[in-house]
Amino acid sequence: MVWGFAGFFGQKSNSPRDPHDQELYIRYTLARLASMWHLLWNVAGPEPNLDGDLRWMSDEEVTRLGRLIASLDPRKHPIIIHNRTGDDPFPDSD
């Protein structure tokens, strides 16, 4: 099992913030890694949706990026989010 702790979009990474560039980045990563069966995709981490001043990504952004990753992944790998502890804001999210 391979699990990128910070995911596609890490809090302190220099991953793209522009939506067009994010799609190119996801496409590039999937082109290199999606053929491997033993991977799962982590949208963002660590804990992008903490409360208060610690929040660095909205739930809507996490959902948008997760859906984009899923739509571009030809193998349909599992997708996760390094989530805050407690109530999960994404229990029924696709």
C-alpha positions, -999 to +999 in steps of 0.1 A: +000+000+000+013+034-009-001+065+008+011+100+002+006+116+036+001+151+023-019+139-007-021+158-040-024+191-022-004+195+010-007+224+033+029+236+029+036+222-005+040+242-037+012+224-054-008+246-078-037+268-065-051+279-098-079+254-109-065+250-144-031+243-131-045+219-105-061+199-133-029+197-152-011+186-121-036+159-113-035+147-150+003+145-149+003+126-116-023+102-127-005+096-160+025+085-140+009+065-112-027+054-120-016+022-137-005+009-103-033-011-086-020-007-050-024+031-047-051+052-031-054+089-036-053+114-007-069+147-018-052+169+008-034+169+041-027+173+067-062+181+079-071+209+055-105+216+071-096+222+108-116+248+126-108+284+129-074+299+119-060+264+112-083+258+082-064+261+050-089+246+025-127+247+025-149+216+024-161+227-010-125+228-023-118+194-009-150+180-026-142+198-059-107+184-060-118+149-049-144+148-077-118+161-102-093+134-092-121+107-094-132+119-128-097+118-143-086+085-127-090+057-153-086+029-127-110+044-101-086+041-071-101+047-036-100+084-026-095+096+010-089+129+028-066+133+058-095+146+079-099+163+112-106+140+142-143+138+152-174+142+130-165+135+094-178+163+071-177+139+041-195+108+052-218+107+022-195+124-003-188+108-036 
